[in-house]
Amino acid sequence: MSLTTRITVTLFSDQVAELRKLTDNVSGYVAEAVARQIRRQLLGDDLRRHEEEHGPFSDEGLAEARGKIVGSAGTSTGTDAV
């Protein structure tokens, strides 16, 4: 089991009101959001390092990666699917 640390976070009142509509477990919700953002940041850092070493990703490589992530290669032409 992971250790926890209690912190204070300041949010806008309207954000808190919406948050409480979504969940009774505000701490769990926020912890999940923070974990997701950390994963996204780390992935972005890894992708930038890869491109610095190997050059930009090809359209073909991006389509293959999307297919592996979403399970259907080449069905999305925008970058919002990844």
Secondary structure, DSSP 8 states (H G I E B T S, - for coil): ------------HHHHHHHHHH-S-HHHHHHHHHHHHHHHHHHHHHHHHHHHHH-S--HHHHHHHHHHHHSSTTS--SGGG-
